[in-house]
């Protein structure tokens, strides 16, 4: 269908489902959760398309010398999104605490949920539609990537015309290349062919397995971050506060962690990926994530003591720093570079899906435990 067309479709799906998530309805809490899960599923469907497309489009627009920097920079904007999401949660919860001071500090012994909390989570979820909607115009103005048009759609003249608009210089399609593409049209191999397996089977195994193993740890950390903060006493236990105050405290803690570790990690990758290479950054990131996780887990009870909490937060922040100055960024970059144009976005999507499968399995295992 082409990068540009699907890019627009996934964006509109994200806008609609982000807004609809805040309007989740039902006769009881179970009904609300059911409709929320429905809208979040389709939101994930849109994000699942946006992931490989963002990486692929940047890969196909960039030159070889700075391609790693540019793809990593696209992914690094996720860090600013995390900060923006935290700030929205802080502002919304603070506004409700100020407007309903009695409700903001009242503790409900049954479930610590005050009626106003129902508005807080809905507003926060609906805010997610705004930045996505703001990018729609620019996505629609963007031409199809020249590599897709030339190598997949086999229209070299149109590719040359599109690149002329992007680079603002006159580009002529070479007749020799047009004829060569015509001769090679029937020689393309598919995803499930033996030729793909021979040429790129190990590449796909490498991109899927590394992303899978990363997200077991990375998503588990993020899913249970509030429990980690509660265990070390950085934020109060859920039953000692109400939902609005809990949202405020968790958002404040997560935003601070993102500001001090997550965001710098992303931009260290941008700065060094084309200097020291993808492999070195990925290996280094996995190594230091392992070191700091063992350093937190083995003497765990030492870190829960009041005098050692700051040390725990510092070590935990370093784990997230080396996740982003490491495999969380490189697993996004490599699949956009290593596969042929006609299969690039598909293979990137498979790799990303493998990562989310790792995140699901890690989270499920911890819940069962």
C-alpha positions as CSV (number, residue, x, y, z in Angstrom):
1,X,0.0,0.0,0.0
2,X,3.0,2.3,0.4
3,X,4.6,4.1,3.4
4,X,2.7,7.4,3.1
5,X,-0.8,5.9,2.8
6,X,-0.4,3.5,5.8
7,X,1.4,6.3,7.8
8,X,-1.8,8.4,7.5
9,X,-4.1,5.5,8.4
10,X,-2.1,4.5,11.5
11,X,-2.1,8.2,12.7
12,X,-5.8,8.6,12.4
13,X,-6.3,5.3,14.2
14,X,-4.1,6.6,17.0
15,X,-6.0,9.9,17.2
16,X,-9.5,8.3,17.2
17,X,-8.6,5.5,19.7
18,X,-6.7,7.9,22.1
19,X,-9.8,10.1,22.3
20,X,-12.2,7.1,22.5
21,X,-10.2,5.6,25.3
22,X,-11.1,8.6,27.5
23,X,-14.8,8.0,26.6
24,X,-14.8,4.3,27.7
25,X,-18.3,3.4,28.9
26,X,-20.2,0.6,30.6
27,X,-22.8,-0.1,33.3
28,X,-20.2,-1.1,35.8
29,X,-16.4,-0.9,36.2
30,X,-16.0,-4.2,34.3
31,X,-17.9,-2.8,31.4
32,X,-15.7,0.3,31.4
33,X,-12.5,-1.8,31.5
34,X,-13.9,-3.9,28.6
35,X,-14.4,-0.9,26.3
36,X,-11.1,0.6,27.4
37,X,-9.3,-2.6,26.5
38,X,-11.1,-2.6,23.1
39,X,-10.0,1.0,22.3
40,X,-6.4,0.4,23.7
41,X,-6.1,-2.7,21.5
42,X,-6.8,-0.7,18.3
43,X,-4.6,2.1,19.6
44,X,-1.8,-0.5,19.9
45,X,-2.7,-1.6,16.3
46,X,-2.0,2.0,15.1
47,X,1.2,2.3,17.2
48,X,2.3,-1.1,15.9
49,X,2.1,0.3,12.4
50,X,3.7,3.6,13.2
51,X,6.8,2.1,14.8
52,X,8.2,0.4,11.6
53,X,7.0,3.2,9.3
54,X,8.7,5.9,11.3
55,X,12.0,4.0,11.2
56,X,11.6,2.9,7.6
57,X,10.7,6.4,6.2
58,X,13.6,8.0,8.0
59,X,15.9,5.3,6.8
60,X,14.8,5.8,3.2
61,X,15.2,9.5,3.3
62,X,18.6,9.7,5.1
63,X,22.0,9.1,3.5
64,X,24.3,6.3,4.7
65,X,26.7,8.7,6.6
66,X,24.1,10.1,9.0
67,X,21.3,7.5,8.7
68,X,21.9,6.1,12.2
69,X,21.8,9.5,13.8
70,X,18.5,10.4,12.0
71,X,16.7,7.1,12.8
72,X,17.9,7.3,16.5
73,X,16.7,10.9,16.6
74,X,13.2,9.8,15.5
75,X,13.2,7.3,18.3
76,X,14.7,9.7,20.8
77,X,11.6,11.9,20.5
78,X,9.8,9.2,22.5
79,X,11.7,10.5,25.5
80,X,10.1,13.9,25.1
81,X,6.8,12.2,24.7
82,X,7.4,10.4,28.0
83,X,8.2,13.8,29.7
84,X,5.1,15.4,28.1
85,X,2.9,12.5,29.3
86,X,4.2,12.9,32.8
87,X,3.7,16.7,32.8
88,X,0.1,16.2,31.6
89,X,-0.6,13.8,34.4
90,X,1.0,16.2,37.0
91,X,-0.9,19.2,35.7
92,X,-4.3,17.4,35.5
93,X,-4.0,15.7,38.9
94,X,-2.8,19.0,40.5
95,X,-5.7,20.9,39.0
96,X,-8.2,18.4,40.5
97,X,-6.4,18.5,43.8
98,X,-6.7,22.3,43.8
99,X,-10.4,22.3,42.7
100,X,-11.5,19.5,45.0
101,X,-9.2,19.8,48.1
102,X,-11.4,17.7,50.3
103,X,-11.5,14.9,47.8
104,X,-7.8,15.2,47.0
105,X,-6.7,14.2,50.5
106,X,-9.6,12.0,51.6
107,X,-8.7,8.4,52.0
108,X,-11.3,5.8,51.1
109,X,-10.5,2.7,53.3
110,X,-12.2,0.4,50.7
111,X,-10.5,1.3,47.5
112,X,-8.9,4.7,47.9
113,X,-10.8,6.0,44.9
114,X,-12.7,9.3,44.9
115,X,-15.3,10.1,42.3
116,X,-13.3,12.9,40.7
117,X,-10.6,10.4,39.8
118,X,-12.8,9.1,37.0
119,X,-12.3,12.4,35.2
120,X,-8.5,12.5,35.7
121,X,-7.6,9.3,33.9
122,X,-10.0,10.1,31.1
123,X,-8.6,13.5,30.4
124,X,-5.0,12.2,30.5
125,X,-5.8,9.5,28.0
126,X,-7.6,11.9,25.6
127,X,-4.6,14.3,25.7
128,X,-2.7,11.6,23.7
129,X,-4.8,12.5,20.6
130,X,-3.5,16.1,20.5
131,X,0.2,15.6,19.4
132,X,-0.8,12.9,17.0
133,X,-3.4,15.1,15.4
134,X,-1.0,18.0,15.1
135,X,1.3,15.9,12.8
136,X,-1.5,14.9,10.4
137,X,-1.1,17.8,8.0
138,X,2.7,17.3,7.6
139,X,2.4,13.6,7.1
140,X,-0.1,14.1,4.3
141,X,2.1,16.7,2.6
142,X,5.1,14.4,2.7
143,X,5.8,12.5,-0.6
144,X,6.2,8.8,-0.8
145,X,9.8,7.7,-0.1
146,X,11.8,7.5,-3.3
147,X,13.1,4.0,-2.4
148,X,9.6,2.6,-2.1
149,X,8.5,4.3,-5.4
150,X,11.5,3.1,-7.3
151,X,12.3,-0.3,-5.8
152,X,8.8,-1.6,-4.9
153,X,6.4,0.3,-7.1
154,X,9.0,0.3,-9.9
155,X,8.3,3.9,-10.9
156,X,11.7,5.6,-11.2
157,X,10.4,8.7,-12.9
158,X,7.9,9.4,-10.0
159,X,10.7,8.7,-7.5
160,X,12.9,11.2,-9.2
161,X,10.1,13.8,-9.2
162,X,9.4,13.2,-5.5
163,X,13.1,13.6,-4.6
164,X,13.2,16.8,-6.6
165,X,10.5,18.3,-4.4
166,X,12.2,17.1,-1.2
167,X,15.7,18.3,-2.1
168,X,14.5,21.3,-4.1
169,X,16.9,20.3,-7.0
170,X,16.1,19.0,-10.5
171,X,16.7,15.2,-10.7
172,X,16.3,13.2,-13.9
173,X,15.5,9.5,-13.9
174,X,18.2,7.5,-15.8
175,X,16.7,5.4,-18.6
176,X,19.2,2.7,-18.0
177,X,18.0,2.2,-14.4
178,X,14.4,2.2,-15.6
179,X,15.1,-0.6,-18.1
180,X,17.1,-2.5,-15.5
181,X,14.3,-2.4,-13.0
182,X,11.9,-3.6,-15.6
183,X,14.1,-6.7,-16.3
184,X,14.4,-7.5,-12.6
185,X,10.7,-7.1,-11.8
186,X,10.1,-10.9,-11.7
187,X,13.2,-11.7,-9.7
188,X,12.1,-10.2,-6.3
189,X,12.0,-12.8,-3.5
190,X,9.3,-12.8,-0.8
191,X,9.3,-13.0,2.9
192,X,8.5,-16.7,3.0
193,X,10.9,-17.7,0.3
194,X,14.1,-19.8,0.6
195,X,16.0,-16.9,-0.9
196,X,14.9,-14.6,2.0
197,X,15.8,-17.3,4.5
198,X,19.3,-17.7,3.0
199,X,20.0,-14.0,2.7
200,X,18.2,-12.5,5.7
201,X,17.1,-15.4,8.0
202,X,19.8,-14.8,10.5
203,X,19.3,-11.0,10.4
204,X,15.6,-11.5,11.2
205,X,16.5,-13.9,14.0
206,X,19.0,-11.4,15.4
207,X,16.6,-8.4,15.3
208,X,13.6,-10.3,16.8
209,X,15.6,-12.2,19.5
210,X,17.4,-9.1,20.8
211,X,14.2,-7.0,20.9
212,X,12.4,-9.9,22.6
213,X,15.0,-10.3,25.4
214,X,15.3,-6.5,25.9
215,X,11.6,-6.0,26.4
216,X,11.3,-8.8,29.0
217,X,13.3,-6.6,31.3
218,X,12.5,-3.1,29.9
219,X,8.7,-3.5,29.9
220,X,8.7,-5.3,33.3
221,X,10.5,-2.4,34.8
222,X,8.0,0.1,33.4
223,X,4.9,-1.9,34.2
224,X,5.9,-2.3,37.9
225,X,7.7,1.1,38.3
226,X,5.1,2.4,40.8
227,X,5.5,-0.8,42.9
228,X,9.3,-0.4,42.9
229,X,8.9,3.2,44.1
230,X,6.5,2.1,46.8
231,X,8.7,-0.7,48.0
232,X,11.6,1.8,48.7
233,X,9.3,4.3,50.2
234,X,9.7,6.9,47.5
235,X,6.0,7.2,47.1
236,X,3.4,6.1,49.7
237,X,1.5,2.7,49.5
238,X,-1.6,2.8,47.4
239,X,-3.9,2.2,50.4
240,X,-2.5,5.1,52.3
241,X,-3.6,7.7,49.7
242,X,-6.3,8.2,47.1
243,X,-6.2,7.8,43.4
244,X,-5.7,11.5,42.4
245,X,-2.8,12.0,44.9
246,X,-1.3,8.7,43.7
247,X,-1.4,9.8,40.1
248,X,0.4,13.0,41.0
249,X,3.1,11.3,43.0
250,X,3.7,8.5,40.4
251,X,3.8,10.9,37.5
252,X,6.2,13.2,39.4
253,X,8.6,10.3,40.2
254,X,8.4,8.8,36.6
255,X,9.0,12.3,35.1
256,X,12.0,12.8,37.3
257,X,13.5,9.4,36.3
258,X,12.8,10.2,32.6
259,X,14.4,13.6,32.8
260,X,17.6,12.3,34.5
261,X,18.1,9.0,32.8
262,X,15.7,8.0,30.0
263,X,16.0,11.2,27.8
264,X,19.8,11.6,28.2
265,X,20.1,7.9,27.2
266,X,18.3,8.4,23.9
267,X,20.4,11.4,22.9
268,X,23.7,9.7,23.8
269,X,22.7,7.1,21.3
270,X,22.0,9.9,18.7
271,X,25.4,11.4,19.4
272,X,27.5,8.2,19.2
273,X,25.7,5.7,17.0
274,X,27.5,6.7,13.8
275,X,30.8,7.1,15.6
276,X,31.1,3.8,17.6
277,X,28.5,1.7,15.8
278,X,25.2,-0.1,16.5
279,X,26.8,-3.4,17.7
280,X,29.1,-1.7,20.3
281,X,26.2,0.4,21.7
282,X,23.9,-2.6,21.9
283,X,26.4,-4.9,23.6
284,X,27.5,-2.1,26.0
285,X,23.8,-1.4,26.9
286,X,23.0,-5.1,27.6
287,X,26.1,-5.5,29.7
288,X,25.5,-2.4,31.9
289,X,21.8,-3.2,32.3
290,X,22.8,-6.6,33.6
291,X,25.4,-5.2,36.0
292,X,23.0,-2.6,37.5
293,X,20.0,-5.0,37.7
294,X,22.2,-7.5,39.6
295,X,23.4,-4.7,41.8
296,X,19.8,-3.8,42.7
297,X,18.4,-7.3,43.0
298,X,21.1,-9.2,45.0
299,X,21.3,-6.7,48.0
300,X,17.6,-5.7,47.5
301,X,16.8,-5.4,51.2
302,X,19.8,-3.1,51.7
303,X,18.2,-0.6,49.2
304,X,14.9,-0.6,51.0
305,X,16.4,0.9,54.1
306,X,15.5,4.6,54.4
307,X,19.2,5.8,54.3
308,X,19.8,3.9,51.0
309,X,16.8,5.0,48.9
310,X,18.7,7.7,47.0
311,X,21.3,5.1,46.0
312,X,18.6,2.8,44.7
313,X,17.0,5.6,42.6
314,X,20.5,6.4,41.1
315,X,21.2,2.8,40.3
316,X,17.7,2.3,38.9
317,X,18.2,5.4,36.7
318,X,21.5,4.1,35.4
319,X,19.7,0.9,34.3
320,X,17.2,2.9,32.2
321,X,20.0,5.2,30.9
322,X,21.9,2.2,29.5
323,X,18.7,0.7,28.2
324,X,18.3,3.8,26.0
325,X,22.0,4.3,25.4
326,X,21.9,0.7,24.3
327,X,19.5,-1.9,23.0
328,X,16.2,0.0,23.3
329,X,17.5,2.4,20.6
330,X,19.6,0.1,18.5
331,X,16.8,-2.6,18.2
332,X,14.7,0.2,16.6
333,X,17.5,1.4,14.3
334,X,19.0,-1.9,12.9
335,X,15.8,-3.4,11.3
336,X,15.3,-0.2,9.4
337,X,18.7,-0.6,7.8
338,X,19.5,-4.3,7.3
339,X,16.6,-5.5,5.2
340,X,15.8,-4.8,1.5
341,X,13.4,-2.0,0.7
342,X,10.3,-4.1,-0.2
343,X,10.5,-6.0,3.1
344,X,12.0,-3.4,5.3
345,X,8.9,-2.2,7.1
346,X,7.4,-5.7,7.4
347,X,10.6,-7.1,9.0
348,X,10.8,-4.1,11.3
349,X,7.2,-4.7,12.4
350,X,7.9,-8.4,13.0
351,X,11.0,-7.4,15.1
352,X,9.0,-4.9,17.1
353,X,6.2,-7.4,17.6
354,X,8.7,-9.9,19.0
355,X,9.8,-7.2,21.5
356,X,6.2,-6.7,22.7
357,X,5.8,-10.4,23.0
358,X,8.8,-10.3,25.3
359,X,7.3,-7.5,27.3
360,X,4.0,-9.4,27.6
361,X,5.7,-12.6,28.8
362,X,7.9,-10.7,31.3
363,X,5.0,-8.8,32.7
364,X,2.8,-12.0,32.9
365,X,5.5,-14.0,34.6
366,X,5.9,-11.3,37.3
367,X,2.2,-11.1,37.8
368,X,1.9,-14.9,38.3
369,X,4.9,-14.8,40.7
